Structures are given as C-alpha cells and as structure tokens.
Amino acid sequence: MPQAQTGLVTFDGKGVVTSGTYTINSTDPTGEVGRGTFTGTYVINSDCTGTFESHPDIGGSLHYDLVVLSPTELVAMASDVGGSQIYSAKKIRGAEER
C-alpha cells in the first residue's frame, strides 16, 4: 500500500539518534494516519556510506543503508526484508541552535 511520510530526526554527530518524529499517511481509501517517535543508532564510514537502526516507540527495530551526500543532506533505503522505503533528509537551517 503506498504511503507518504514526513518527520524530524536529530543526529548527535557521535552515532546516536537522540530524537525523531514521524507521520505516515496511507494513500488507500481509509486514509489512515500514524504518528510516533523513535530513537536509534547510526554509523557513517569514511566513504560516506553507513547504516542506521531505528527504534520506534511502537517497538521493534528498523534498519537502513544510507549515503551522506553533503554535510546537510543524506539518502537512505530500508534494508529489512520486505522494506521498500526510500528517504531523503536535509538539515534544517539553524536546527543546531534549538
């Protein structure tokens, strides 16, 4: 079932996702919307590839492979069996000041 998703994630620069939020909106006729939070861990390699493990508030864990495109942008793809999510993330200007 197709979905649209948005959210905010905070990477601490040391391998920990200190906070994250998400909103998922289903495009099927029921129009289901899910909201939640997550934390996690990540590793960035010297070639700008890496992995991310998310721990959503509903339990379990999700895994992603990622590529850092610049100091302000990354892309990620779900690496769990059956996962089909692809994400693009950009740094919010001034976010480090909050």
Buried (B, 14 or more C-beta within 10 A) or exposed (E): EEEEEEBEBBBEEEEEBEBBBBEBBBEEEEEEEEEEBBBBBBEBEEEEEBBBBBBBEEEEEBBBEBBBEEEEEBBBEBBEEEEEBEBEBEEEEEEEEE
